[in-house]
Amino acid sequence: MRLLALNVLLAANLAYGFEPEVRFLTPDGVSFILKDEPLLSNVMIEVQTEGHQFYEKNAKRIDDGVWELSFTELNVNSGEDLRYRITAYYIDEIQVTEWKTHKLQALRPVRSMKRAVVFRDDFNSFNKNDYKIDCTAWGGGNGEFQVYVPEDANLFTRDGSFFLEASKLTLTVDHKDFDTNRLFHGRMNLKEMYGYCTMADNWGCDKSAVNGNVLNPIMSGKVTTNAVITYGTVTVRAIIPKGDWLWPAIWMLPRDWHYGGWPRSGEIDIMESRGNQRAVCGGNDHGVGEVSSTLHWGPSSNHNAYGKTHGERDKHDGGDWHGWHTYKLEWDANHIRTTVDGHEVLKVNTPSGGFWNWGGFHGSNIWASGGRNAPFDQPFHLILNVAVGGGFFSSGCQYDHTRPWSNSSPRKEREFWDHRGDWLSTWHGDNSAMQIDYIEMVQA
């Protein structure tokens, strides 16, 4: 996976004591970040591995006054030596360092350079005070089947990773307050169970099994950071789950809803994926071998121009994204960009006429009071969750197991549960959980 390097401080040869720091984490190479300098126009880095691989690349100046470069193709291991040389092209001169040697060590990245780290969590423990923990059965607005609960079985840390669990171990029927009879005929009053509820829409706080339907059959976890940023970066190193109808998400919503309810105030989806091994729609496989990023924006839910701001990244080696990978958001007034392991998923440049004009919406511009990049000019929280089922899984796609629920059915949860013999066999322990190594939110 790719993780950002430590700062490599670019300076003028020996006069500046040029001693770079390099960061490596297995298995996909090395990344550098280099501090910008006056009159600096280009930076080239040459690297040579112990296996005598030789690469050279030009770094890219990014918007916070630093240069960034990744060598994700290196076949290197922790403990090996990496040789490198940096050439700095100034307007009036070229300066070249001597070849230097760095021993690669698999360490966590440190706090980012030149920006304020608003929030970082390495999950040596789970500090619940840093998050809002969802408690609701409302279905997320997409007809999902999970109930989000503040249970230790669904939200916990182990060996320095944070687990958001929706698994065989967190079926509603296995909870101490439920059984099969209550799933089919009972009541789920979350305020009585946990003392609070975060969303009452669609009987999200107090639900009864009626008309042949069942209660939400899966318990899962969802957390929202108390911290917010407006511009900067968000970095999350994670393993996404694998299993039919699992829908992990790393995303952001606005703190203040300054321009109104969804999607008027925007949504930033850094990473979404479908846990199904196969989800072929229109000839393309949108299963766990693909991750996507999306911006949602518009005057109403049926006038949401997300189709203009959606990107996908496929695993072209025949594998999938179930493994440690680093998902990153870069955000400023001029663009929003997402990457996985340094590879671009989505880049949206702020339209010259603003999002309202670009979206082709009619009527008064609801973002006229904001910046040209409104609604993406406000503070946003980071959200982590694993949903189950719902409209994200189109009925028009082909799956290894037929989608067990119908869009028009008033008993979707029952149809899903009745076919658990198909999907539950694809959920294998921790593989069906989203695991988070660390998150970092940096304000520009």
N, C-alpha and C positions, 0 to 999 in steps of 0.2 A: 504494500500500500504506500501511497505517497503522503508524507507529512512535511509541512513547511520546515525549512532549515532554520537553524539559529542565525542570528544576524551575521553577515559577512561584511565587515566595515571596509568599504572601498576608500583607499587613501593613495596619495601620490608616492608610490614606491617606498624607498627606505626612509625618506624624510617624514613619513607619517607613521612609521612602525606598522606596516601593513600585515596584520595577523588575523586572518579570517577564522571564523568558527563555522563548522559544517554539521548538519544534522542528518542522520540516517536512521531509517526504520525499515525492517524487512517487509516485503521482499523486492520492492520495485525501485530501488535506486536512491538518489540523493537530490536534495533541493537546496538552492542558495537564495538568500535575500541579501541584496547589497545596497547600502545607503547611497543616496544620490549625492552628487558633488557639483559645484558650480562649473559650467562650461562642459560638463560631461555629455557626450552625444551618443556613445555606444559602449557596450561592455561585452567582451567575449571570454568565455571560460573553456579551457581545455582540461579534460580529465583522462587519466590512464589507470586502469585497474591492475590488480596483481595478475590477472589472466591476460594482460597485454591488450585489452580492448582500449581503443582510443576514440574519444568523441570530442567534438568542439561545437559550441552553440553560442548564439548571441542571446543575451538576456533581454528582457522586456521591461521598460519603465512602466510601473503601475501608478495609480493616481495618488498614492500617499507619499510620494517622494522617495520611493525605493525602486530598485531593479529586482526582478524575480526571474529565476531560471530553474527548470527541473530536468534532471537526467533520469527519466523513468525506465529507460531501456537497459540500464546497467545490470549485469548479472553479478551481484556482489553479496557478500555475507558479513555479518557482524564479526569483528575481530580482524578483518582484512585491512590492508593499507590502500588508500586511494591517493594518487598523486594528482595535483591540479596546478594550473597556472592561469592567471587572470590578466587580460589585456584591457586597459582603459583608454578609450579614444576621447580625448578632449578636443575642443575646437582648435587649439593651437599646438597640441602635442599628443604623442602616444606614449603611454607608460605601461611597462610589462613587469610583473612580479617574477621572481625566481620560481622554479618548480618546488612545490612544498608537498609534504606527506601528512595525511590525516588518517588516524586509525578509526575505522567505522565502529560505532557502538550504538546498539539499539536502545535509545533513550527517548523520553517524551520531549516534545517541543516545549521551549520556554515561551514566556510572554512576548507578544509581538512588539516590533520596533516602531518608535515614533507615534504610537497611538495609545489611547487609554484603554486598558483592559477593564471593561465594566464588570464582567463576570467570567469566572472559570471554575469548572468543577471536574476534578480528576476521579471522583467517586471512590475515594478511599472509604467513605461512608455515605449514606444518603441523608443529607440535611434537608428535612422537609420544610424548614422555614425559608428555604431559597425558592420554593415553588408553590404554585397553586395546583393542587391535586384534584382532578376532576372526579365528580361523583354524580353520575347521571346515566339514565337508560334511554335518552331521547333519540339516539340513533344518528347523531351527527349531521342531520339534515340530508343524509344520503341513504336513509333506510338501512343503516347498518344493524348488526345483530348483537353487538357486545353491550355490556353494561360496564362503564368505567367505575372502578371502586378503589378506595385507599387501602387495599389489603396488602399485607406483607408478602403474600404469595404472588402478587402481580407487580409489585414495585420493590426491588431489593438490590443490594449490592453484594457481589461475591468476587473475591480475588481482584479488586480494583476495577470492576466493571459494573455498570448499572443495567439491570434487566427490566424490560417492560414485557411482561409475560402474558400471552394468551395461548394456553396450551392444554394438553390433556389433563394437566393438574389443576386447571382453573375452570372446569366446567361448573356451571351454576348448580347442577344437581349434586355436586360433590362438596358444596359449601355447607357448613354446619347448620345454617338456617334454612336449607332447601333440600328437597329430594325430588324424585320424579313426579310424585303426586302434586307437590307445590308448583313445579315447573308448568304442569298442565292445568292446574286448577287454583293456584294460589295467588298471592299478592306480594309485590316487591316495593316496600316503602323505605326508600333510602334514608329519609330523614330520621326514621325510627331506628334504622340499623346503624347509621354512622353519625347522626346528629346534624347533618347538613346535606344539601344537594346543590349542584352548580348550574343546572339547566332543567327547567320544568316543562319546556315545550314537549309536545307529543307524549304526555304522561311520563316525562323523564324522571320525576321525583317519586311518583306513586303510581305503579302500574299493576294491573290485574290481568290474569290470563282469561280471556273471554272469547266467545264466538269461535271456539275450536282452535284458537291460536295458543302459543306458549309464551312464557316470559323470556326475556333475553337469555339465550342459553349459554353464553360465554362471558366470563369475567375477564377484563383486561385493564391496562393502565394507560393513563394520559397525564402528563405534567406540563405546566407552563411556567417559564422562568418569571420571577418577579422583576428581574433585570430587563431593561429595554435598551435598544440603540436606535439612533437615526443616522444612517450611513456608517460605513466601516466594514468589518468582516465578521462572519460567523463560521466557525469551524467545528465539525462534529466527526469524530472517528467512531465508526459503528459497524456492527454486523447486522444486516437486515435479515428478517426471518424468511424461512422457506416452508411452504405448506399451503394447500389449497385454500383460497378465499381470505388469506391474510393480507392486510393492507397497511404496511408501515409508512409512517410519514415523519419527516423533519421539516417543519414549516413555521411560518410567522403570521401573526395577526396584530392589528393595531391596538395600542393601549387605550386611546381616547375615542376611537371611532369618530374622528373629527369631521368627516364628510358624510356620515350617516351609516346605516346598517349595511351588512354584506350585500354586494361586493363594492359598495360606494367608497369605502375607506381602504380597499385593497386587501390582497392576500399574497404572500410570497411562499411558494412551495419549493423548498430547496431540494428535497428528495421525496419521491413517492415510488412505490413498487408494488407489484402483485406477486404474492408468494407462490402462485401456481407455476409448476414446471413448464406448462404450455398454456398460452392464451393468445391464439392466432386470430387476428382481426384484420380483414382486408389484405391477407397475405403476409402480414408482419406479426412476429411473435412479441407480445407485450407482457410476457411472464417475468419470472425472476431473473432472466437474462437481460433485463432492461431496467434502467432507472430513468426517471423523468423529473423535469422542473417546470413550473408554471407560475405565471402571474395572473391573478384574477382581479378584474377591474371593470366597472361599468355602473350605470345608473340603477340597475335592478338585476335580479337573478336571471331574468329572461333576456337581458341585454348585457351580457357578460362577454367581453371581447378576449377571453383567455386564449382563443384559438390563434391569435396573433402573437402570443407570448408563451409558447409551449415548446419545449425541447426534450429530446430523448437521447440516451446513450446506451448502445447495445454492447454486450460482451461478444466480440467477434471471434474469440478463440474457442467457441463452443461451450464455454463455461457459463457461470452465472455470477451475480453480484453478492451471493451469500458468502461472506468472508469479511475480513477487516478491510475497510476502505475509508477514505477521508473525503467528506462532503463539505464543500465550502461555498459561502456566499460572499461576493464582493459587491459593495453597494455604495454609490455616491449619486450626486444630483444628475450626472450625465449618463450613467448606465447601471444596469443590474446584471451580474454574471454569476453563474453557478458552475462548479466543477466537481468531478469525482477523480481523486488521485491526480489532480492537475489537468485533467482532460475536460474540455469545455462541454457542458450539457446545454446551457442556454445563455445567450447574451442578448439583452434588450437595450439598445441605445435610446435615450430619452428623445421622443419625437420633437422635431423643431417647432411644431405647432401645438405641442402638448398632447396628452393622452386622449383628451376629449375629441379633438379634431381627428386624430389618427383612428379612433374607434368609430368615427362616422355617426356619432350619436346625434339625436335631434333635441331641440329645446335648449333651455338655459344650461350653461356649463356649470356643473355642480362643483368643479374644482377651480373655478375662476379665482377664488380667494387664496389659492395656494401657489406653490411654485410650478414651474413648467413641467416638473416630473410628478406633480400631484396625481394620484393620492399617495405616491411613494415618497413623501417628504415629511413623514410623521414618525414618532417612536413606535417600534414594533417589538413584541415579545417573541421568544423562541418557544416552540411547542414540539414535544415528542410523544408519539402514541402509536399503538397498534390497533387498528380497527379490523372488523371481521365482516365480510360480505358487503352488500349494498350496491348502489348504482355504479360504483367504480368498475365493477365487473359486468361488462356489457353482455346482454343476451345474444348479441350478434356475433360473438366470438366462439371459437372452438377450443375446448378444454379437454384434458385427459379424462375428466369426469364431467358429465353434463351438469350445467348450472342447475341446482336443485330447486330454485325458487322462481316464481313468475312475477313479472313486473306488476301485473294487475291484481295479484292475489292479496286478500286481506290477512292471509295467514303465512306470510313469508318466513317468519321465524320457525313456525311449525314445519314447513316444507324443508327448510335448512336442517333442522334437528332430525327429522325423520330419515334423512340421507346421511347421517353421521358415519355410517359404515363406509362411505366412499371417502369423505374428506378427513376424518379423524386419523385414518391410517397414514396420511401424509404429514402429520404433525409429529415430529420426533424430538422430544425433550427440549433442550435449549435451542435446537435449530428453529423452533417455532417462536422464539423470543427475539425481540430486538435488544441487542447488547450495545452499550455505549461505553467507550473507553474514556473519552473526555469531551467536553464542550468548552468553547471559548468564544466570548462575544467582545469585540473590540470596537470602540467608538472612534470614528475618524476625527 
